Amino acid sequence: MARVGSGGVGIVALWLRDTKEIRAGNAQLIFDLGVFARAFALFDWQVVLLFLVREVVLNVMVIILHRRDHYMARR
């Protein structure tokens, strides 16, 4: 099992959503693409590809589900 985390990127993505009207999933996906570009240079491509598929599925779910208008409570 890999012991990894997003390192606070989710917090930055939510901040961008709130301040710059950038969807959280899009911000996360842009960051992830940079990480994966570097990972392909450092690790076995099959392992990186497996994690890439996982991240694409996760980010698509965030893009679809994590919208400001889906919440009842408003600030």
Biopython code that builds the backbone (N, CA, C, O; Angstrom):
import numpy as np
from Bio.PDB.StructureBuilder import StructureBuilder

atoms = [
    (1, "MET", "N", (0.840, -1.174, 0.000)),
    (1, "MET", "CA", (0.000, 0.000, 0.000)),
    (1, "MET", "C", (0.890, 1.244, 0.000)),
    (1, "MET", "O", (1.827, 1.356, 0.791)),
    (2, "ALA", "N", (0.582, 2.156, -0.886)),
    (2, "ALA", "CA", (1.341, 3.402, -0.965)),
    (2, "ALA", "C", (0.890, 4.348, 0.137)),
    (2, "ALA", "O", (-0.304, 4.486, 0.401)),
    (3, "ARG", "N", (1.836, 4.983, 0.764)),
    (3, "ARG", "CA", (1.522, 5.953, 1.828)),
    (3, "ARG", "C", (1.766, 7.347, 1.281)),
    (3, "ARG", "O", (2.834, 7.929, 1.468)),
    (4, "VAL", "N", (0.762, 7.868, 0.607)),
    (4, "VAL", "CA", (0.891, 9.172, -0.026)),
    (4, "VAL", "C", (-0.319, 10.025, 0.324)),
    (4, "VAL", "O", (-1.354, 9.514, 0.752)),
    (5, "GLY", "N", (-0.174, 11.308, 0.140)),
    (5, "GLY", "CA", (-1.273, 12.238, 0.357)),
    (5, "GLY", "C", (-1.190, 13.354, -0.668)),
    (5, "GLY", "O", (-0.231, 13.443, -1.435)),
    (6, "SER", "N", (-2.183, 14.186, -0.671)),
    (6, "SER", "CA", (-2.191, 15.269, -1.648)),
    (6, "SER", "C", (-1.372, 16.468, -1.192)),
    (6, "SER", "O", (-1.184, 17.406, -1.967)),
    (7, "GLY", "N", (-0.885, 16.464, 0.033)),
    (7, "GLY", "CA", (0.005, 17.510, 0.495)),
    (7, "GLY", "C", (-0.625, 18.884, 0.580)),
    (7, "GLY", "O", (0.076, 19.889, 0.455)),
    (8, "GLY", "N", (-1.905, 18.953, 0.785)),
    (8, "GLY", "CA", (-2.567, 20.239, 0.920)),
    (8, "GLY", "C", (-3.049, 20.841, -0.378)),
    (8, "GLY", "O", (-3.561, 21.961, -0.386)),
    (9, "VAL", "N", (-2.898, 20.128, -1.470)),
    (9, "VAL", "CA", (-3.350, 20.640, -2.760)),
    (9, "VAL", "C", (-4.863, 20.818, -2.761)),
    (9, "VAL", "O", (-5.378, 21.741, -3.393)),
    (10, "GLY", "N", (-5.572, 19.953, -2.067)),
    (10, "GLY", "CA", (-7.021, 20.086, -1.975)),
    (10, "GLY", "C", (-7.434, 21.397, -1.341)),
    (10, "GLY", "O", (-8.423, 22.008, -1.748)),
    (11, "ILE", "N", (-6.677, 21.831, -0.343)),
    (11, "ILE", "CA", (-6.973, 23.106, 0.311)),
    (11, "ILE", "C", (-6.761, 24.254, -0.667)),
    (11, "ILE", "O", (-7.570, 25.178, -0.736)),
    (12, "VAL", "N", (-5.677, 24.191, -1.417)),
    (12, "VAL", "CA", (-5.406, 25.226, -2.416)),
    (12, "VAL", "C", (-6.491, 25.210, -3.490)),
    (12, "VAL", "O", (-6.932, 26.264, -3.949)),
    (13, "ALA", "N", (-6.916, 24.022, -3.886)),
    (13, "ALA", "CA", (-7.975, 23.913, -4.897)),
    (13, "ALA", "C", (-9.272, 24.552, -4.401)),
    (13, "ALA", "O", (-9.957, 25.240, -5.158)),
    (14, "LEU", "N", (-9.605, 24.327, -3.138)),
    (14, "LEU", "CA", (-10.813, 24.943, -2.583)),
    (14, "LEU", "C", (-10.664, 26.459, -2.479)),
    (14, "LEU", "O", (-11.624, 27.195, -2.708)),
    (15, "TRP", "N", (-9.471, 26.922, -2.137)),
    (15, "TRP", "CA", (-9.216, 28.367, -2.081)),
    (15, "TRP", "C", (-9.370, 28.985, -3.471)),
    (15, "TRP", "O", (-9.972, 30.048, -3.615)),
    (16, "LEU", "N", (-8.824, 28.318, -4.495)),
    (16, "LEU", "CA", (-8.975, 28.811, -5.865)),
    (16, "LEU", "C", (-10.440, 28.829, -6.281)),
    (16, "LEU", "O", (-10.882, 29.741, -6.980)),
    (17, "ARG", "N", (-11.185, 27.828, -5.853)),
    (17, "ARG", "CA", (-12.621, 27.791, -6.153)),
    (17, "ARG", "C", (-13.334, 28.991, -5.553)),
    (17, "ARG", "O", (-14.162, 29.629, -6.201)),
    (18, "ASP", "N", (-12.997, 29.287, -4.301)),
    (18, "ASP", "CA", (-13.679, 30.376, -3.601)),
    (18, "ASP", "C", (-13.234, 31.761, -4.052)),
    (18, "ASP", "O", (-14.042, 32.690, -4.061)),
    (19, "THR", "N", (-11.968, 31.921, -4.425)),
    (19, "THR", "CA", (-11.449, 33.257, -4.734)),
    (19, "THR", "C", (-11.361, 33.557, -6.219)),
    (19, "THR", "O", (-11.537, 34.707, -6.621)),
    (20, "LYS", "N", (-11.096, 32.564, -7.035)),
    (20, "LYS", "CA", (-10.872, 32.788, -8.465)),
    (20, "LYS", "C", (-11.920, 32.133, -9.360)),
    (20, "LYS", "O", (-11.818, 32.188, -10.585)),
    (21, "GLU", "N", (-12.933, 31.509, -8.739)),
    (21, "GLU", "CA", (-14.001, 30.824, -9.488)),
    (21, "GLU", "C", (-13.454, 29.718, -10.401)),
    (21, "GLU", "O", (-14.002, 29.455, -11.471)),
    (22, "ILE", "N", (-12.369, 29.079, -9.961)),
    (22, "ILE", "CA", (-11.814, 27.919, -10.675)),
    (22, "ILE", "C", (-12.351, 26.681, -9.979)),
    (22, "ILE", "O", (-12.250, 26.562, -8.758)),
    (23, "ARG", "N", (-12.915, 25.770, -10.734)),
    (23, "ARG", "CA", (-13.479, 24.562, -10.123)),
    (23, "ARG", "C", (-12.373, 23.762, -9.444)),
    (23, "ARG", "O", (-11.271, 23.631, -9.975)),
    (24, "ALA", "N", (-12.681, 23.230, -8.265)),
    (24, "ALA", "CA", (-11.697, 22.517, -7.451)),
    (24, "ALA", "C", (-11.115, 21.326, -8.203)),
    (24, "ALA", "O", (-9.910, 21.083, -8.129)),
    (25, "GLY", "N", (-11.934, 20.594, -8.913)),
    (25, "GLY", "CA", (-11.448, 19.436, -9.667)),
    (25, "GLY", "C", (-10.488, 19.820, -10.766)),
    (25, "GLY", "O", (-9.523, 19.099, -11.023)),
    (26, "ASN", "N", (-10.730, 20.940, -11.421)),
    (26, "ASN", "CA", (-9.823, 21.402, -12.478)),
    (26, "ASN", "C", (-8.466, 21.798, -11.899)),
    (26, "ASN", "O", (-7.426, 21.467, -12.468)),
    (27, "ALA", "N", (-8.476, 22.503, -10.774)),
    (27, "ALA", "CA", (-7.220, 22.905, -10.134)),
    (27, "ALA", "C", (-6.427, 21.679, -9.698)),
    (27, "ALA", "O", (-5.213, 21.619, -9.890)),
    (28, "GLN", "N", (-7.107, 20.714, -9.116)),
    (28, "GLN", "CA", (-6.448, 19.479, -8.682)),
    (28, "GLN", "C", (-5.874, 18.721, -9.876)),
    (28, "GLN", "O", (-4.764, 18.193, -9.803)),
    (29, "LEU", "N", (-6.622, 18.666, -10.965)),
    (29, "LEU", "CA", (-6.168, 17.953, -12.153)),
    (29, "LEU", "C", (-4.919, 18.596, -12.751)),
    (29, "LEU", "O", (-4.006, 17.889, -13.177)),
    (30, "ILE", "N", (-4.870, 19.910, -12.788)),
    (30, "ILE", "CA", (-3.689, 20.606, -13.314)),
    (30, "ILE", "C", (-2.458, 20.292, -12.470)),
    (30, "ILE", "O", (-1.383, 20.023, -13.007)),
    (31, "PHE", "N", (-2.614, 20.326, -11.162)),
    (31, "PHE", "CA", (-1.495, 19.979, -10.283)),
    (31, "PHE", "C", (-1.062, 18.528, -10.503)),
    (31, "PHE", "O", (0.129, 18.239, -10.618)),
    (32, "ASP", "N", (-2.036, 17.626, -10.560)),
    (32, "ASP", "CA", (-1.727, 16.206, -10.732)),
    (32, "ASP", "C", (-0.998, 15.934, -12.041)),
    (32, "ASP", "O", (-0.100, 15.094, -12.084)),
    (33, "LEU", "N", (-1.369, 16.626, -13.095)),
    (33, "LEU", "CA", (-0.685, 16.428, -14.378)),
    (33, "LEU", "C", (0.791, 16.778, -14.271)),
    (33, "LEU", "O", (1.631, 16.096, -14.859)),
    (34, "GLY", "N", (1.118, 17.824, -13.534)),
    (34, "GLY", "CA", (2.520, 18.172, -13.317)),
    (34, "GLY", "C", (3.268, 17.110, -12.530)),
    (34, "GLY", "O", (4.410, 16.773, -12.846)),
    (35, "VAL", "N", (2.613, 16.588, -11.504)),
    (35, "VAL", "CA", (3.230, 15.536, -10.697)),
    (35, "VAL", "C", (3.459, 14.281, -11.535)),
    (35, "VAL", "O", (4.520, 13.662, -11.452)),
    (36, "PHE", "N", (2.474, 13.907, -12.334)),
    (36, "PHE", "CA", (2.607, 12.702, -13.140)),
    (36, "PHE", "C", (3.625, 12.860, -14.264)),
    (36, "PHE", "O", (4.289, 11.891, -14.632)),
    (37, "ALA", "N", (3.757, 14.042, -14.803)),
    (37, "ALA", "CA", (4.786, 14.269, -15.820)),
    (37, "ALA", "C", (6.163, 13.982, -15.225)),
    (37, "ALA", "O", (7.012, 13.372, -15.875)),
    (38, "ARG", "N", (6.375, 14.420, -14.000)),
    (38, "ARG", "CA", (7.649, 14.151, -13.321)),
    (38, "ARG", "C", (7.776, 12.673, -12.955)),
    (38, "ARG", "O", (8.859, 12.100, -13.072)),
    (39, "ALA", "N", (6.684, 12.054, -12.515)),
    (39, "ALA", "CA", (6.723, 10.647, -12.104)),
    (39, "ALA", "C", (7.097, 9.733, -13.262)),
    (39, "ALA", "O", (7.818, 8.754, -13.065)),
    (40, "PHE", "N", (6.618, 10.037, -14.474)),
    (40, "PHE", "CA", (6.965, 9.210, -15.626)),
    (40, "PHE", "C", (8.474, 9.219, -15.877)),
    (40, "PHE", "O", (9.022, 8.250, -16.400)),
    (41, "ALA", "N", (9.135, 10.299, -15.509)),
    (41, "ALA", "CA", (10.591, 10.375, -15.688)),
    (41, "ALA", "C", (11.342, 9.609, -14.599)),
    (41, "ALA", "O", (12.498, 9.235, -14.795)),
    (42, "LEU", "N", (10.704, 9.373, -13.467)),
    (42, "LEU", "CA", (11.405, 8.778, -12.328)),
    (42, "LEU", "C", (11.062, 7.327, -12.039)),
    (42, "LEU", "O", (11.896, 6.599, -11.501)),
    (43, "PHE", "N", (9.842, 6.879, -12.387)),
    (43, "PHE", "CA", (9.381, 5.554, -11.977)),
    (43, "PHE", "C", (8.953, 4.710, -13.175)),
    (43, "PHE", "O", (8.849, 5.196, -14.301)),
    (44, "ASP", "N", (8.709, 3.432, -12.895)),
    (44, "ASP", "CA", (8.239, 2.494, -13.909)),
    (44, "ASP", "C", (6.907, 2.979, -14.482)),
    (44, "ASP", "O", (5.992, 3.309, -13.726)),
    (45, "TRP", "N", (6.793, 3.025, -15.794)),
    (45, "TRP", "CA", (5.627, 3.646, -16.437)),
    (45, "TRP", "C", (4.329, 2.908, -16.147)),
    (45, "TRP", "O", (3.272, 3.538, -16.112)),
    (46, "GLN", "N", (4.370, 1.570, -15.935)),
    (46, "GLN", "CA", (3.138, 0.834, -15.654)),
    (46, "GLN", "C", (2.539, 1.243, -14.309)),
    (46, "GLN", "O", (1.322, 1.379, -14.185)),
    (47, "VAL", "N", (3.381, 1.435, -13.317)),
    (47, "VAL", "CA", (2.901, 1.845, -11.995)),
    (47, "VAL", "C", (2.336, 3.255, -12.065)),
    (47, "VAL", "O", (1.270, 3.530, -11.515)),
    (48, "VAL", "N", (3.043, 4.137, -12.735)),
    (48, "VAL", "CA", (2.576, 5.520, -12.865)),
    (48, "VAL", "C", (1.255, 5.558, -13.627)),
    (48, "VAL", "O", (0.355, 6.315, -13.264)),
    (49, "LEU", "N", (1.131, 4.761, -14.665)),
    (49, "LEU", "CA", (-0.102, 4.724, -15.446)),
    (49, "LEU", "C", (-1.286, 4.261, -14.599)),
    (49, "LEU", "O", (-2.388, 4.793, -14.734)),
    (50, "LEU", "N", (-1.070, 3.285, -13.737)),
    (50, "LEU", "CA", (-2.126, 2.817, -12.849)),
    (50, "LEU", "C", (-2.601, 3.939, -11.922)),
    (50, "LEU", "O", (-3.804, 4.134, -11.749)),
    (51, "PHE", "N", (-1.671, 4.663, -11.337)),
    (51, "PHE", "CA", (-2.047, 5.778, -10.472)),
    (51, "PHE", "C", (-2.660, 6.925, -11.267)),
    (51, "PHE", "O", (-3.507, 7.654, -10.752)),
    (52, "LEU", "N", (-2.241, 7.088, -12.509)),
    (52, "LEU", "CA", (-2.815, 8.128, -13.357)),
    (52, "LEU", "C", (-4.297, 7.863, -13.620)),
    (52, "LEU", "O", (-5.115, 8.782, -13.571)),
    (53, "VAL", "N", (-4.636, 6.612, -13.898)),
    (53, "VAL", "CA", (-6.041, 6.248, -14.113)),
    (53, "VAL", "C", (-6.850, 6.537, -12.857)),
    (53, "VAL", "O", (-7.954, 7.076, -12.933)),
    (54, "ARG", "N", (-6.298, 6.179, -11.701)),
    (54, "ARG", "CA", (-6.977, 6.453, -10.435)),
    (54, "ARG", "C", (-7.213, 7.943, -10.238)),
    (54, "ARG", "O", (-8.300, 8.343, -9.819)),
    (55, "GLU", "N", (-6.235, 8.757, -10.527)),
    (55, "GLU", "CA", (-6.368, 10.205, -10.337)),
    (55, "GLU", "C", (-7.367, 10.821, -11.311)),
    (55, "GLU", "O", (-8.108, 11.733, -10.946)),
    (56, "VAL", "N", (-7.389, 10.334, -12.533)),
    (56, "VAL", "CA", (-8.356, 10.858, -13.500)),
    (56, "VAL", "C", (-9.778, 10.573, -13.022)),
    (56, "VAL", "O", (-10.638, 11.452, -13.073)),
    (57, "VAL", "N", (-10.025, 9.355, -12.562)),
    (57, "VAL", "CA", (-11.359, 9.005, -12.054)),
    (57, "VAL", "C", (-11.708, 9.876, -10.849)),
    (57, "VAL", "O", (-12.817, 10.404, -10.769)),
    (58, "LEU", "N", (-10.776, 10.031, -9.916)),
    (58, "LEU", "CA", (-11.018, 10.850, -8.736)),
    (58, "LEU", "C", (-11.314, 12.299, -9.113)),
    (58, "LEU", "O", (-12.252, 12.897, -8.585)),
    (59, "ASN", "N", (-10.528, 12.863, -10.015)),
    (59, "ASN", "CA", (-10.717, 14.259, -10.394)),
    (59, "ASN", "C", (-12.008, 14.478, -11.172)),
    (59, "ASN", "O", (-12.651, 15.517, -11.018)),
    (60, "VAL", "N", (-12.392, 13.533, -11.992)),
    (60, "VAL", "CA", (-13.668, 13.666, -12.699)),
    (60, "VAL", "C", (-14.815, 13.658, -11.692)),
    (60, "VAL", "O", (-15.779, 14.410, -11.840)),
    (61, "MET", "N", (-14.714, 12.816, -10.679)),
    (61, "MET", "CA", (-15.746, 12.800, -9.642)),
    (61, "MET", "C", (-15.798, 14.135, -8.905)),
    (61, "MET", "O", (-16.884, 14.636, -8.616)),
    (62, "VAL", "N", (-14.648, 14.711, -8.599)),
    (62, "VAL", "CA", (-14.616, 16.006, -7.912)),
    (62, "VAL", "C", (-15.196, 17.090, -8.814)),
    (62, "VAL", "O", (-15.967, 17.933, -8.354)),
    (63, "ILE", "N", (-14.834, 17.073, -10.089)),
    (63, "ILE", "CA", (-15.350, 18.071, -11.026)),
    (63, "ILE", "C", (-16.879, 18.003, -11.092)),
    (63, "ILE", "O", (-17.551, 19.034, -11.106)),
    (64, "ILE", "N", (-17.414, 16.797, -11.132)),
    (64, "ILE", "CA", (-18.861, 16.625, -11.263)),
    (64, "ILE", "C", (-19.584, 16.923, -9.946)),
    (64, "ILE", "O", (-20.612, 17.601, -9.948)),
    (65, "LEU", "N", (-19.065, 16.429, -8.838)),
    (65, "LEU", "CA", (-19.805, 16.459, -7.580)),
    (65, "LEU", "C", (-19.511, 17.660, -6.694)),
    (65, "LEU", "O", (-20.386, 18.074, -5.934)),
    (66, "HIS", "N", (-18.334, 18.227, -6.758)),
    (66, "HIS", "CA", (-17.945, 19.264, -5.807)),
    (66, "HIS", "C", (-18.196, 20.644, -6.405)),
    (66, "HIS", "O", (-17.294, 21.306, -6.917)),
    (67, "ARG", "N", (-19.461, 21.046, -6.316)),
    (67, "ARG", "CA", (-19.866, 22.346, -6.843)),
    (67, "ARG", "C", (-20.485, 23.160, -5.724)),
    (67, "ARG", "O", (-21.148, 22.622, -4.837)),
    (68, "ARG", "N", (-20.264, 24.442, -5.777)),
    (68, "ARG", "CA", (-20.768, 25.336, -4.743)),
    (68, "ARG", "C", (-22.295, 25.253, -4.612)),
    (68, "ARG", "O", (-22.819, 25.343, -3.501)),
    (69, "ASP", "N", (-23.003, 25.085, -5.710)),
    (69, "ASP", "CA", (-24.468, 25.082, -5.664)),
    (69, "ASP", "C", (-25.061, 23.762, -5.160)),
    (69, "ASP", "O", (-26.282, 23.634, -5.081)),
    (70, "HIS", "N", (-24.230, 22.792, -4.822)),
    (70, "HIS", "CA", (-24.717, 21.523, -4.284)),
    (70, "HIS", "C", (-24.922, 21.556, -2.780)),
    (70, "HIS", "O", (-25.411, 20.579, -2.214)),
    (71, "TYR", "N", (-24.566, 22.638, -2.119)),
    (71, "TYR", "CA", (-24.603, 22.691, -0.665)),
    (71, "TYR", "C", (-25.761, 23.545, -0.200)),
    (71, "TYR", "O", (-26.093, 24.558, -0.817)),
    (72, "MET", "N", (-26.382, 23.121, 0.909)),
    (72, "MET", "CA", (-27.507, 23.854, 1.468)),
    (72, "MET", "C", (-27.035, 25.086, 2.235)),
    (72, "MET", "O", (-27.611, 26.164, 2.093)),
    (73, "ALA", "N", (-25.999, 24.933, 3.038)),
    (73, "ALA", "CA", (-25.514, 26.044, 3.862)),
    (73, "ALA", "C", (-24.753, 27.039, 2.985)),
    (73, "ALA", "O", (-23.960, 26.652, 2.127)),
    (74, "ARG", "N", (-25.002, 28.276, 3.210)),
    (74, "ARG", "CA", (-24.315, 29.351, 2.482)),
    (74, "ARG", "C", (-23.611, 30.242, 3.485)),
    (74, "ARG", "O", (-24.048, 30.374, 4.628)),
    (75, "ARG", "N", (-22.513, 30.856, 3.050)),
    (75, "ARG", "CA", (-21.816, 31.805, 3.918)),
    (75, "ARG", "C", (-22.396, 33.176, 3.741)),
    (75, "ARG", "O", (-21.948, 34.124, 4.385)),
]
sb = StructureBuilder()
sb.init_structure("model")
sb.init_model(0)
sb.init_chain("A")
sb.init_seg("    ")
for serial, (resi, resn, name, xyz) in enumerate(atoms, 1):
    if name == "N":
        sb.init_residue(resn, " ", resi, " ")
    sb.init_atom(name, np.array(xyz, "f"), 0.0, 1.0, " ", f" {name:<3s}", serial, name[0])
structure = sb.get_structure()
